[in-house]
Amino acid sequence: MCTSMFVVAITASLLVTMPQGPKWQTDYYAARERVTEGSKPLAAFVGSGKTGWHHVSQDGKLNEQVSKLLASD
């Protein structure tokens, strides 16, 4: 019984800490400050109009072409 509870607790903690995709920021300077503090990479996307970001993202996830580009460089 203790072993199964331990496995459930570990699995739950891993699911909570898994990244859920990109965290979109609309303020470049605030985003730069956040990634500098955490030593994280930063990618900036510039688009035209209110829906310019639709070219790189669908449902909050990067499209396959953009993901490959970011992973390669």
Sequence and secondary structure as in RCSB ss.txt:
>XXXX:A:sequence
MCTSMFVVAITASLLVTMPQGPKWQTDYYAARERVTEGSKPLAAFVGSGKTGWHHVSQDGKLNEQVSKLLASD
>XXXX:A:secstr
 HHHHHHHHHHHHHHHHS  S    S HHHHHHHHHHHT        SSTTGGGGTEETTEE HHHHHHHHH 
